[in-house]
Amino acid sequence: MSGDYARRVPPRALPVALAAIVGVLYATGSLLGWGGRAFIAWTEAGAAGAAAISLLLSSRRPDGPSADPAGAPGGIWRASWRWYGIAAASWFVGAVGGALAYGSGRSALSLSVPDLFYLVALVALVIGLVAPIRLPRDAGTWLRYAADTYVCACALFVLGWVALFGNLYHRSGESPPEFLLELLYPLIDIVFVCGALPFVLGAARGHRRLAWMGYGALAAIAAADIVTTFVRLDGGGSAEDPSDILRLAGLLLLLLVPWTGPAAEPELPVDDIPEDVAAPAEECGRMIGPGLAPAAVAAAAALFIAGHSIAGNDGLEPAISIAAGSAALVLIARLAALLRENEMLRRAVETGEEHFRALSESIDDAVLICDLDATVRHASAGALRTYRYTQDELLGRPLNEIIHPEDLPRVQQVFTEFLDEPSDVGPQDALRVSCRLRAADGTWLPTESTISRYKGSDGAPSRLLVTTRDLSERAALQRQVAHLTFHDGLTGLPNRSYFEERTREVLSRQASGGKAAVVFVDIDGFTAVNDSDGHAAGDQVLAQAARRLRANVQADDTVARWGGDEFAVLVQLPPDDRETRATVELAGRLLRVLSVDPYQVGNKHIVLTASVGIAFAADTEQPHGGGSDAGRRLRRGAAELIRNGDLAMARAKELGGGRVEVYAPHMHADVVRRLQLGSDLQAALAEEQFSVEFQPVVDLATSRVTGVEALLRWRRGSEAVPPEEFIGLAEESGLMIPLGDWMLREACREVARWRGDSWDVGLSVNFTARQIAAPRFVESVAAALAETGLPPQALTLEVREEVLVEDADQNVERLSQLRDLGVRLAIDDFGTGYASLAYLGQLPVDIIKIDPSFVAGLGSDETLTLLTRTIVRLGSDLGLTVVAEGIERPEQLELLREMGCPRGQGFLVARPMAARRVESLVRTNLAGKARPGDVPLPLPG
């Protein structure tokens, strides 16, 4: 138990005070002659009774006065206290019997009843010492224990005989049996004292004080019995017997046993504890032999008796000689056994050395045995293999000669500190150090060594065991892992992490006058290569593109694969005004090398283009000053430069690809605006910020309004957001589906109301590819018609050409289902090149709307005029209604009428307007017309 616990739970004052009172009363009574032997007997009875009560009560308490918080004494040592308590109780009964008889409690010639209780007390006391000890199970240990106990007991008996009882025997004139009966108590005590000693020596660390207190009580009682016997045989009276103080001391020790906490004792070195003893000793102790000390005493006693024995003497002298001689024989047998054990240990040491050498020769690690000055004395075969030295080259050589000069000061420092540390067992007894060692061919090998100290016979370190492992393969693996961590496995170029770190490094040097720029490159059409020829073909394209980029930049420029089909180039520029032109020329050169020559993919040649974006570090925040703020500015500036290059590349791709774009601040502003618009779309739908406007479609021959096209409008506060800015965002975010459903219902409701006022007008609504691909698209359109009451034939769905070409089967099927309901279908922006004219006979189309770019060229571009005329004639031949969009000039209107185009719309006809303005226009025109439904507009001509 630790000293902390001793401070937490101090010894109780009451038992100590009680023991002190008993001692004072006994001393006072002895000096004043109170009651003679009766007083002494009653004093012993009181001390024994107090000890019995203290021990038995303490053994029943789970939180006894000496209980260990860890729980060790709580079970094991309380068993000892119970046996101690039984011993004290037996002594109490014997002392009470002796006091009642006014005698000493002993008879010179025969055993009395109190003597039986004294014997029971001795036996219980020995059992209490043995109870907490882990007993061995092998017979050999018990034989050695019996032999050592016998030798020890014989030795003490022989010494006692020579010193005390031999002369008394000759003077007494008693027969040997009678005299041996007088020595019964001393003989029993000697056997108990010698037999209990191994158990006391084997007590667990931290609890030996309790064991020694119990053993002290036993020894005190045994000494008192020897003194009493000597005094009685010597003819002394009871008043001259000083043994009572020893008995009382033993009883007082028992009284104090449960009230004395286990002492904190020094830990023994692990090397001094046998392996089979160390672990059990931590639990409850283990029986150990008394060793050669009692055997030496026995040998001296035997020789003494042998020298003083008289041949032919009668009485007990032959018995004493027999005891001494048998003890000497047992001692010889024990010595022979010890010699045999020593020989076995010597062979085990030799075998261990052979095993050590065999092990050191078989492992790949280098094993060296060195002097304390690091001079090599033994080198294993693994060391010779690893460093390619011969024995003569390595033996007798200091290790500092083969340690790398850069590592030598550090190694010498830690080595000196290691040797100066105490050599006790602990973590400091082994040193682990990493350094580079020179092989015989001059190469430096990375190694990791473990250095341990050998102890000599005096316990001080005398040799060093050095186990060295070659880390060359691990170092190579670490380099490979580092390369893979910062490089792309497909192209071998640096990856994004390396590029970002390199950008920060280059920007940190801008204070010295250097400048930097980034060039971002994206392969146009790369996705089509993966989709058509597979990812293996795409990998070949990327590898060839990486080689072309690397071959066309300067050596100090960094080319990295940014991700997918994107590459990034970090360009370091000279400190002059030519950096912009040089970087633009580099970007143009990279665009040409990626676009001119085709890529070889198997037996195919694939021609691709690239989109290139440029950004200069001058457009970013520059790091100035020092400290953590400068580091944050540096990281932010690098991230901003890379972002700007990516934005410029994205802009080039938006403009059709195959071009170079230089970053401009408005690009970032556009991206921020798009992000803000995207986040506001959801709230705008919930807050009803959208509205529907209608643009009339007229019959060009009569100027009669035949229908209206519904257009979605968004007013964010006081700002009108152009449709081209938010329609694409709504499509990308998926909000176009609920937004389109809302617009369809609102438009259908208005037109149905107009038709209820006898205005025969149709409704056209644009639908995107994502709306048509929605799971319940057909059902939602049918529900809107049913809910608003608009007839299906009054609704026209306008779709762009690509909707009918991409995913044609699914889209055409859904549109056909609506057409079966009566809904009409129109192709918007016809003629932009997505749909072949041959498709018109296969698709369920009712109306084609000529793209405004064709109408804009009427009268000024003969080709566009011819194409427009062809589309109008083709529509007439196929029975389709043709609508011309984007009519803005009178000459365009006249040419369309001349071509026979039936319908048109545009700013010249009518601009998009709110529903109430359309109603006002309807009322005005209906007031001057005889036929309902004919609402002419004032068109030119």
N, C-alpha and C positions, 0 to 999 in steps of 0.2 A: 504494500500500500504506500502511496506517495506521502511525502511530508506535508503536502497541501491538505490532505485529509486529516493528518495529525493536528494541524492547526484548526481545522474546522470543528473537530470533535475532541475536545480536551478530556483527559482522564477525569473521572468523577471524584469529587472530594470526599464523599461519605465513606466509601470502602477504605480509602487511604487513612482517613481519620480513625475509622474503626480499628484498622490494623495497628495504628500508632497507639491507640488507647490500650489494646490488648498487650502490646509490648511494654508500655509503661507500667501497667498493673502487674505484669509478670515480674519485671525488674524490681518494682517496689516491694512486692510480696516476697521475692527471694531475699532481698536485703533485710527485711523486717522479720522474716521467718514465719509468715502467715500460714498456718495450717499444714506445713510440712508437705509430704507427698500428695496428700489429698488436694491441697491448693493447686499444686502443679498439674495434677490430673484434671481438675475442673477447669483450669486455664486452657489446657490442651483441648478439652471438650468444647469450651466456648469458641476457641479459634477454629476448630474443625467444623462446628455447627455453622458459624458465620460463613466460612468458605463454602460449605455445602449449599447453604441458602443462596449465596451470591452466584455460584456456578450454575445451579439447577434453574434458578429464575432467569438468568441471562441466556441460557440455552433454549428457553421457550419463547424468547422475544425475537420476532423477525428483524426488528431494528435494534438489535442489541448494542451495548455500549461500544463494542469494537467492530461492529459490522462494516464491511467494506462496501462502498457504493456499487462496486462492480459485482458484488454478490459472491465473491470467493469464500470468505469465512462464514457467510450466512448459513451454508449447509454443512461444509466439511468441518470447520473449526468449532461449530456448536456441538458437533458430535464429540469432539475432544472435551468440551466443557462438561457435557453430561457425564462422561466417564470420570473426569476430575471431580465432579460433584458427588458421584457414587463413592469415589475413594474417600473424599472428605466426610461423607455421611458414615461410611464404615468406620473411619477413624473416630468419629464422634461417638458411635455406639461403644467401641472398645474403650475409649477414654472414660465414658460415663461408667462403664462396668468396673474399670480400675479404680475410679474415684469412690464408687460405692463400697469397694472392698478395701479402700484406704491402702492400696498397694500400688505398685508400679505398673500393674497390668501384665506382668510376665512372671513366669515360674522358672526357677533354675533347672529343674529336672523334668518338668512336663509342661505340655501346652495347656493353657487355660482357655476359657471361652473368649475373653477379650483378645487373646492372641490370634484366634481365627479371624476376627474382624480386621486386625492389623494386616494379616496376610491378604485378605480380600482387598483391603485398601491399596496394598502394593500392586497386586495384579491389576486392579482397575486403573491405577495411575499409569502403568505401562501400556495398557490397552489405549488409554487416552493419547499417549504419545504416538502409537502406531496408527490410530484411526485415520488421520488425514494423509497418510503416506500411501502412494501407489505401490503395491507389492508386486514383486517380480513373479513371473509364471514359470520360469525355467528352473529345473532342479539344480543346475550347476551353480546358480547364484545362491540358492539356499544352502548348498554344501559349503561354499566359500564363507557364507555368513556364519554357519554353525562352527566351522573350523576357527574363524577369527574370534568368535565369542568365547569358544572353549580356551583358546590360547590366552586371550585377555583375562578371563576369569582365573585360569590357573596361575597366570603371572601375578595378579593381585593377591591371590591366596598365598602363593609361595612367599612373596615379599612380606605380607602380613604375618605369616608364620615365623619367618626369620626375625622380623623386627619386633613383634609383639607376643605372639601366642606360643612360640616354641618354649621359652623359659617357663611360662605359666603352666604349660603341660607337664614339664618335668617336676615342678614343685607341687602340682596339685595331687599327684599320686592317683588320679582317676583313671579308669579304664578307657581305652580308645573310644568305645561307643558312647560312654557318658560324656567324654570331652567333646566329641563331634556333635552331640546333642546340644551342648552349650554353644557351639559355633553355628547352630542352624540358621539363626537370623542373619549373621554376617555372610554366610555362604549364599543364602537366598538373595540378599541385597547385592552381593557382588555379581551374581549371575544376571539379575535384573538391570543393574547399572551398565554392565558390559553389553548385554543384549539390546538395550534401548538406545545406546549411543549411535548406531548407524541410522536409526530413524530420525534422531534429532539432527544429525549432520545432513540428512537428505530433505529437511524441511524446505518448503518453497521459499524463494526469496521474498522478503517483505513480511514474512510471518515467523521468522526464526526466533524472534524475541519471545513469543508465546511458547514456542517449543522449548526454548532454553529455560524459561521460568518453571515449566512443568518438570523438566529434567533436573533443574536445581532443587525442586522440592524432593524429588526421588533421591538425589545424591545426599541432601541434608539428612533425610530420614535414615538412609543407609549408613552415613557417618555416625549418626546418633546411636544406631544399634551397635556399631563396632565399638564405640566408646563405652557404652553401657556394658557390653559383654566384657571388655577389658577391665573396667573398674570392678565389676562383680567378681571376676576370676582372680583379680589381684587382691581381693579381700577388702575393698573399700566399702563404705557405707553409702546409704542412699543419699545422705546429705552431701557426699563428695562427688556425686555423678553430675558432670557438667553437660550431659547430652541433651537435657530437656530444652535448652535454648536452641539447639539445632533442630529438634522436632518442631518447636514453635515457629522457627524461621521458615521451615518448609511449609507449614500450614498457612502462614501469612502469605507466602508466595502464591499458593493456590487461591487464597482469597482475592489477590490482586490480578490474577490472570485475565478474567473477562473485562477488567477495567483499564487495561493497558493496551493502547492501540498498536497495531503492527508497525514496526519501525521501517523507515525507508533505508534500504541497504544498498551498497554499491553493486552495480551490475558486474557480473563476471564476464570476462572475454569469452566470446563464442568458442574460440579455440580451446579453452580450458574445460569445456563441458562436452561430454560424449554426445554423439548424435542421438543415441537412444535415450538420453537423459534430459537433454535441453528442453524438448517440447513438453514432456510430462512435468518437469520441474516447475514450469510456469503455471500449471494447473494446481497441483496439490503436493508436490514434492515426490521424492523417490528414495527408496532405501539404498544406501551406499555402504560399502565395506569400510571398516575402521582403518584399513591400510596396514603399513608395516610398523607404525609406532608401538601399538601394544605387543606386536610380535617381537620387537626389539626388547621391550621390557621383559617379556617372557623368556627370551634367550638369556638375558642377564640373570634373571632369577634362577633359571635352570642351572647355569654355570655356577652360580653362588652356592646353590644347594648341593650340586655335585661335588664341589670342593669341600664342603663342610659335613658331608654325610659320613657316617661311621659304619663300616661294613659289619653286619650282624646285629646292629642295634635293634632293640625291640620297640614295640609301641607303634606310634604313628610315623616314625622316621622313614621306614620303607614306603609307606603310602605317599608321604611327601615326595620322596625320590621318584616314585612311579608317576605322580602327577607332573613333576617337573620334566621327567624324561619323556612322558607322552606328549607334553606341550612342545618339547623340543622336536620330537618326531613330526608332529603336526606342522610345526613351523618349517621344518625341512621340506615337507610335502608342499607347503604353500610356496616356498621359495622355488622349488622345482617347477611348480605350475607357472609362477611369474617368469622364470627363465624361458619356459616354453612359449608363453605369451609374447615375451620380448623377441624371441626368434621368429615367431609368426609375424610380428609387427615389422621386423627387419625385412623379411621376405616380401611383405606387403609393400613396403617402401620401394624395394628394388623392382617389384612388379609394376608399381605405379610409375616409377621412372621409365621402365621399358614401355609401358603404355603411353606415357607422355611423349616419348621419342617417336613411337609408332604413329601416334595421333598427329604430332607436328609434321611428320614426313608425309602423311596421307592427305592433309588438307591443303587447299590452294593458298590460304593466307600465309604470309611470311612470319615465321616465329624466330625471334632473336633473344638470346640471353646475353645481357651486357653487365659490365661493372657499373658502379654508381657514377662514374665519369662518362658513361655512354659508350665505352669501348666494347666492341662486339667480341664475345667469347664463344658463342655457338650460333649457327645459322642453319635453319631447316632447309630441306630440299625445296620447299615452296618458295623460300626467300631467294635461293639461287636461281630457280626457274623464273621468278617474277622480275628480278633485277639483272639476270643474266651475268652474275658474277661467279667466279670460282671461289672455293673455300679460302685459298691463299689471298685472294684480293679483298675478301670481306672480313676475315677473322683478324682481330687485333687492330681494326680500323675504327676511329671515332665516327659516330653517326653524323656529327656536324659537318663532316667533309662531303656528305652526299645529300645534305638538305639544301634546298634552294636558298640563295643569299637573301632574297626578299622575305622569306619565311623564317630564316634563322633567328633574328632577334626576338620575335614573338615566341618561338618554340623554346629558346633558352630561358626566357622570362618565366613562362608557365612551368618549365621543367625545374627551375631553381625553387620556385614557390612550392612545387609538389614535394621535393625532397626535404624542404624545411618544415613541412607540416608534420604533426604527430603521426606516428605509424600505427595508431590504434585502429581497430576495426571500424570502418565507416565508409561513407561515400568517397572520402578523400583518399582512400587507399588505392584507387585506380585513377589514372589520368587518361583522358581521351583528347587527342590533338590531331588536327588535319594540317598537312603540309605537302609540298612537292619534293619527291626524292629523285635523284639522278640514277638512271640505269647505266649498265656498263657501256652501252652504245651512245651515251650522252643525252638521251631523251629524258625529259622530266615527266614523271608519272604522278598524278594526283593520288594521294593516299590518306587513309585514316588509321591511326595507331592507338592502341590501348596499352598503357604502361602500368604494370603492377610491380609491387615490391616483394622480394624474397626476404624472409627473416632468418637471421642466423641463430646460433645456439643462445646468444645473449639477448635475443628478442629484437635486436636492431636490424634494419634493412642492410643486406649485404650484396644482393644482386637485383637486377631488373629484368622482368619478363616483358618483352615488346612483341605484340601481335599486330601486324600491319596488313591492311587490306588494300588491294589495288582498286582504285575507283575510276580507272580509265573508261571502262564500259559505261559506268553510271554517268560520268561527265559527258561522254558522247551522247548518251540518251537524253540528258538534260539539255544539251545544245540542240538536239533534234526537236525536243518538246518546245523549247523556246522559239525555234524557227517556225514550227507549225503553229504556235500561238500567235505569231505576228506575220505569218505569210499565208497566202492562199494555196491550198493543195493542188488545185487544177492548173493554174497559170504559173505558179512559183513567184508571183509578185507579192509585195507587201500587202497586208490586208488593211481594213479600215482602222483598227486600233493603232497599228504602226503609223499609218498616214496621219492620224490625228496627233500622235505624239511628235512625229517629225515636224508637223506644221507648227506646233507650239515651240519646238526647239528653234526653228528658223526664224519665227517672229521674235523670239527673245533676243536675237542678234541684230535686229533692225536698228538698234541704237547706234551701231557701228557704221551705219550708212547703207547696208544692204537692203534690198527690197524683195518682195515675193508676190507670187500670183498663183492661183489654182486654175486648172483647166479640167472641166468635167466632160466626159465623153459617154454618150449612150448609143448603142447600135440600133439603128432603125430596122424594124422588121424582124428582130431576133425571135420574138415570140412565134412568128409564123414558121421559122426554121424548126423550133422545138416541136410545134404541133404537127408539121408535115413530115419531117425526117427523124424526129425523135431527139431525146436529150443528148444522146451520144454525139449526134451531128452538131448540136448546139455547143457541146464542150469543145469540139474541134474548132469551131468558129471562134470561140473565146480564146483558145490557146493561140491561134494564128493572129488574132487582133492584139493580144498581149505582146507577142514578139514584134509586131510592126510598131507598136507604141514605144517599146523599150529601145528599138533600133533608131528612133528618130528624135530622141531627146538628148540633152547633155548628160555627161557622166554624173554630175552632182545633182541632177534633177531626180525626183522620186516619182516613179509610176506605181500605182497601187490599183488593185481591183476593189472597187468600192462595194460591189454587191450586184448579183444578177448579171446583166449585160452592161453595167456601168463601170467606168474606169475614172481615176482621178490622177492628175499630174501636178506635182508641186514644183513650181519653177522658181529658181533663185536668180534674181535680176541684178545687174550692175547698178551702182548709185548714180545714174544719169537719167536723162529724159527720154531715152530710147526704149524704156521697158514696155511701154504700151504697144508700140509697133512690133517689137521683137516677140512679145507674147501672142499678138494677133497673127503674126506670120507663122509662129509655131502651131497655133490652133488650126490655121488653114492647112499647113503641111500635114498635120495629123488627120484632118478631115479627108485629104486627098489619099493618103496611104490606106485609109480604112475603106474608101469608097471606090477607088479606080480599079484596083485589081480584084478579081473575084476570089472567093474563098473556096479552097479545095475540100470537099466533103465526100469522101469515097470516090466515085466516078463522076460526081456532079460538080459543077462550078456555080456558086451562088454569089450574086452581086447584091451587096447591101450598102446602105449609106449610114451616116452618123449625124447625131446632133451634138454640137459642141458649145459649151458655155464657159465664159471667162470671168474671173473676179480678181480684183487687185487688193492687196493688203492696205493700200492707202484709203480704201473705202470703209475700213473697219476701225474699231477702237484700238489705239496703240498703247501698249504697256509702258508706263513711265514710273520712275521711283522704285522703291523696294518694298519688302515686307509681304505680308499675306495679301494685301490689296492688289499689289502688282501681279501676284500669281493668279488671282481671280480675274483680273483684267486680261491677262495673257490667255487664260483658258477661254474666256468669253470672246476675245478677239479671234482666236483660232476657230472657234465654233461658228462665229459670224462669217468669217472668210469662206469656210467650207459651205455654209448655207447659201451664201451669195452665188458661189459657183454652181451649186445645184439648181438654184432658181434660174440662172441664166441658161443652163442646159435644158431645163423644163420649158422655158420660153421658146428656145429654138425648136424643140419637139412640137410644141403647140402650133408653131408657124409652118409645120409641114415637114420638118426635119431636113437633113442634108445641108445644114447651114451653121454659121457661127454667130453667137449672140454674146455681147458684152454686158455684164451686169449693170443695171441702172437702178437707182433707189426706188423708182416707181414699181419695179417688179415685186419688191418686198411688200410695198404698200398694197398692191393688187392681191397678193396672197393673204395678207392680213385681213383685207376687206372680204375676201371670199370666205375665210374662216369665220369672220364675224357674222356674215350673212347666213352661213350654214347653221351657226348656233342660234340665230334669231328666227329661222324658218319655223321651228316647232312652236315657239311662242306666238308667232304671227298667225298660224293656223288656229290656235286655241283662242286668240283674241280677235279673230275675224278681221284681220288687217287686209285681207284680199277682197277683190271685187271683180266683176265680169263686165267687159265692154264688148260692143258688137260692131262689126264692120259690114255694111250692106254689100250684097252681091246682086248685080243688075243684069237685065237682058240688054245687051248692047244695041239691039235693033230698036227697041221700044222705050229704053230707059226705065223699064219697070223693075222694081225691087222684087227679086224672086227668093231671096234668103239672106241670112246674116251668118257671119262667122264669129263664134264666141272666142274672145281673147282674155287671158288671165292677167290681172294687174295687181301689183303689191305696192301699197303706200306705207312706208315705215316712218311713222310720225309725219313730219311735213315733207319727207323725201320720197319721191317716186322712184322705185327701183326698176331699172330696165329689165324686161323679160329675159334677155339674153344673159343676164347676170345670175338670175336665181333659178331659171328653169333647169339648167344643167346641174346645179347644186341639189335641187329637189329630186332630180332623177338619180343622182349618185347616192343620196342619203336614204332613198326609199320613200320619202314623203310625197313623191309625185302621185302615188296610188291614192291615199286619202284626199290629197288636194284635187286630183282629177275627178274623183267621185263627187266632191263638193261642187266643183265648177259645173259638172254635167247636170246635176240636179238644179242648180240655180238657173242655168241657161234654159233648160227644158221648161222650168216653171214659167219664165218670162215669155218664151215663144208660145207655150200653150195658152197663156192668157191673151196674147195678141191674136192667136188663131181663134180664140173664143170671141173676139171682137170682129170677126169676119175678115181678118187680114190673112190671106193664104200665103204664108211665108215659111220657108224651110230653115233648118238650123244645121250648121256645120261646126264640129268640135274636133280639135286635134288630139290625137292619142299617141303616146310614146311607146317604144318597144317594151319597156318595163311594165307599163299599164296593161298592155295586151297579154304579157306573160304572167300576170297575176293569176292566182289559182281560180278566183271566182269572177273573172272579168266579164264573161257573157251574162252571168246572173246579175251582176251589179248594173250593167246597162239596161237589162230588161226590167229590173226593179225601179230604176230611175224613170223609165218611160211609164210604168204602171203607176208610180206614185204621183207623177205630175200630170198624167193624162195626155201627154204628147203622143200622137200617132207615130208608129215606127217609121213609116215612109217619109215623115217630115224630118227625120234625123239622118245626117250624113256624117260618117266617121272619116276624118282625114288622117292618113298615115303617110310617112315618108317612104320613099322607094326602098330604102335598106331594110325596112321592117318586113317587106314582102319577100326579100331575097335571103336575109339571114334568118335561120330557124323557120324556113318557109313552111314546112309541113305543119308545125304547131300553130303558127300565126294564121296561116291561110285557113286552117280548119276552124279556128275560133271566129274569124271574120265571116266565114261562110255560114256559121251557125247564126250569127246576127243578121246576115243577109236573108236567111230563110225566114227570119221574123219580120222582114220588110225594111230593115235598116239599109241605107245605101252606103257605098264605099267610094272614097275619092283618094287618088294618089296626089300627095302634095309635093310641090317643087319638082314636078316631072321634068326630065331631060337633063338631070345633073350627072347621069352616067351610071347609076346603080342598077337600074332595071333595063333589060334589053326590050326592044320593041316587040320581040316575039312573045314576051311574057304577057302582053296585054290580052292576047286571046285565051290565055290559060288562067288568069287571075280573075276573081269575082269583083271586077271593078265597074263602077257606073260613071265616074267622073274623073277626068285628069285635069290637074291645075298646072298651067305652064309656069315654070320658075321665073321670078322677076328679073333674073339676069338676062333672059332671052328678050323679054318685053322691053328692057332698058335699051337694047341695041336696035330696036326697030327704027328704020329710017336713017340710021347712021352706020350700021354694020350689015353688009349684004349677007354674010354667012348666017348671022343670028336671025335675020329676016327670013332667009330661006328655011332655016330649021323651024322657026315658028310656024311658017306656012305649012310645012310638012306635018307638024304635030296636029294642026287644026284639021287638015285633010284626013290624016290617019284616024283621028277621033271620030270624024264624020263617017268614014267608011266602016268603022267598027261599031258604030251606033253608040258612041260614048259622048257625054256632054263635056265640052272643053271650056275651062274657065281660065282667063288670062289674069295673072296677078301682077301688081305693081304698076298699074296704069297711072302715070303722073303727068304726061304731056298730051296735048290735043292731037298731035300727029300720030302718036301711038294708038289713040282711040280710032282715028280714021283708018289706019292700016289694018287694025284688027277687024273693023266693020267690013272693010274691003275683002279681007281673007275669009269672011264668013264665020268668025269666032262668035259663038252664041252669047257668052257671058264674060263678065269681067269685074274686077274690083281693084281699088287703089285710091290713092289720095285725090286723084282727079275726080273720081266718082264720089267717094265719101270717106272721110277719115273714121277711125274707130271712135265710138261715142258710148256714153252711158245709156242705160235702158230708157231713162226719162226723155233724153234727147231723141232717141229713136221713136218713142211714142209721139213726141211733138211733131217730128217730121212726118209720121204716118198720118196724124190728124190733119195737118196742113194739106197734104197731097190728096187725101180722101175727100176733103171738102170741095175740091174743084173737079172731081172725077165722077163719072156716072157709074162705072163698074167697080164694085167692091174688090179689093185685092190688087187692083192695078195702081201701084204707087210709083209714078215716074219721078225721076230725079232730073233736075235741070242740067243735063249733060250738054257739052258744047256741040253745035251743029244740029 
